Amino acid sequence: MRAEQDFNNSTTHPFDDSTTQLRLNNMTSMNKNLLIVDDEPNVLKSLKRELRHEGYTIYLANQGKAGLEILEKHDIGVILSDQMMPGMDGVTFLEAAKQQKPDVVRLILTGHRSLENAMAAINRSQIFGYLTKPWSSEGLKGAIARACEHYNLILQNKRLQELTDKQNKDLQQFNTNLEALVHDRTLQLEEAVREGVLMLAMAADAKDDNTGQHVQRISELTEGLCVRLGMSPEESERIGFFSMMHDVGKIHIPDNILRKPGPLTEQEWSVMKEHTIIGEKILGNKPFYQTAREIARSHHEKWDGSGYPDGLQGKAIPLVARVVAVADVFDSLTHERPYKKAWPVGKALKEVKRLSGRHFDPEIMEVFLNLFS
């Protein structure tokens, strides 16, 4: 997590828990079909050569019309298109591709001279991202990998939603006398939804934690704090569970920012802060995820109003976000990161206590400190 810029920077390492890794592997029976569109044959060859060992099935097209024909015939997940092409330019092509296949993840390739126009097109057409010519091999591979991951997360969410919808329809068909069967199906539905949330949370956590266990610790801390605040065990468990989604938006943040070993620049920090808004959007608009959305958007707000993204102050910040903010910062301080060693618990407690009334809700902080007394 990056509760403060002072606490930022982390790196990705494989999960230690082989069961968790297996679940993630099952989640990502990945679509790795990539379409590259450019009117220059040498550019197409170069891009294909750069990516030939990355496991993608690569389709090539030298113009937008040919690209749309390939998109119609094949299950493409990611498109990388040049911006400046004769006839149908890259932005027009990518807009047409979205009309033809709404979920396809689109990237644009642009020269430095046309970067300003490319950025305007990205904002207008909701294009996933861009690469500049000349590109770096690491930048190219990272951008394609993130786009592929994003596409497969979209597919996974759809599968989970389809499963939920199907099981809801099945439940409606049962007679009220079949209470045992309804109860059994309900448990299966809850388990499927919970496992989907867990896998998505762990996929995000894997990008920004060296052990993959950050979300589990946050969940436990949050649940314990909610109980001490007087919430019911059921409500406390529910909030603790959804706290694992607090940083899900980091799936969309470039690795070179998440893994940067030093302080972020002002521009990089601006990009980093977008993970709160992105996380809220990823969680959709279903009532079931309302608590998770509040946490994702507002867990970096501060009691004195100096946080982000909305600059909320005091009790205008959702209660669940105020609770998770304490757990998130404390966990970051007490666990090792590439840029720092783990703080002793006593030192971390003094630091969060110092921030009471500025960063944290004083009433919540008092209860939190009592957990360790």
C-alpha positions, 0 to 999 in steps of 0.5 A, a space after each residue: 500500500 501507499 498510505 503516505 508517500 513517505 511509506 511508498 514503494 514495494 515490489 512483486 514477488 511470487 506468493 509463498 502460499 502454493 494454494 493461493 498461487 493455484 487459485 490465481 492460476 485457475 482464475 487466469 486461464 488467460 486469453 493471450 491473443 494480441 492484435 498489432 496494427 501498423 502500416 509499416 512492415 518493419 515496425 510490425 516485424 520488430 514488435 512481433 520479434 520483441 514479443 515472440 517469447 512472451 506466450 502471446 498468439 500474435 495477429 498482424 494487420 497493416 491497416 485498420 480495415 484488416 484489423 477489424 476483419 481479424 477482430 471479427 474472426 478471432 477472440 482478440 483480448 488486446 490491440 496495439 495500434 499505431 496512431 498515424 496510419 493512412 486511411 483509418 487512423 489509429 484512434 478511429 480504428 480503436 474506436 471502431 474496435 470498441 464498437 465491435 468488441 466492447 471489452 477488448 483492451 486497446 493500446 495506442 502507439 505514438 511518436 513523441 511529436 503526436 503525444 499530446 494528440 494521443 493523450 487527448 484521444 486516450 481521454 476522449 475514447 477511453 483507451 487503456 494506455 499508450 506507448 511512444 516510439 521508440 519504445 523500450 523492450 521492458 516498457 512494451 512487454 510491461 504495457 502488453 502484460 498489464 493490458 492482457 491481465 486487465 482483459 482477463 480480469 474483465 472476463 473473470 468478473 463477467 464469469 462470476 457475474 454470470 454464475 451469480 445471475 444463473 444461480 439466482 435464477 435457479 434459486 427462484 425456481 425452487 419451491 419454498 418447501 425446498 428450504 434445505 436445497 435453497 440454503 445449500 445453493 445460497 452457500 455455494 453462491 456466497 462461496 463463489 462470490 467470496 472466492 472471486 473477491 479474494 482472487 481479485 484482491 490477491 491479484 492486486 496485492 501481488 503487484 504491490 507486496 513482497 509476500 502477497 499476505 498484506 490483504 490477509 493481515 489488513 482483513 484481520 486487523 480491520 475485523 478485530 478493530 470493528 469488533 472493538 468499535 461495537 459492531 456485530 461479529 457478522 458486520 465486522 467479518 463482512 467489513 474485514 473481508 471487503 477491506 481486502 479490496 482496498 488497493 484493487 485499483 493498483 492493477 491499473 497502475 504501471 509497474 515502474 511506478 508501483 515498484 520504484 525504489 525511490 520517492 515518486 515524482 509529482 507526476 508519478 504520485 498523481 498517477 498513483 493516487 488514481 488507484 482509489 478512483 479506479 478501484 471504485 470503478 472496478 467494483 461496479 455498482 452492485 449493492 453487494 459491493 457498496 462497502 468495498 467501493 467506499 473502502 477502495 475510494 476513501 481509505 487514503 482520506 485523512 481526518 484533517 481533510 488533506 487526503 485524497 481523492 476527495 479531500 474529505 474531512 472528519 466524519 464525512 469520510 465513510 466509517 469503514 474507510 477510516 477503520 481500514 486507513 489505520 490498519 493499512 498504514 500500521 501494517 505497512 510500517 510493521 512489515 519489511 519493504 524493499 526500501 525499508 526494514 520493518 518497524 518494531 511494533 512499539 515504534 509503529 504505534 507511536 507513529 500512528 498515535 502521533 498522526 491521530 487527529 491529523 491522519 486518523 479518526 481520534 476515536 478509532 485510534 484510541 480503540 486501536 491502541 487499546 488492542 495492543 495495551 
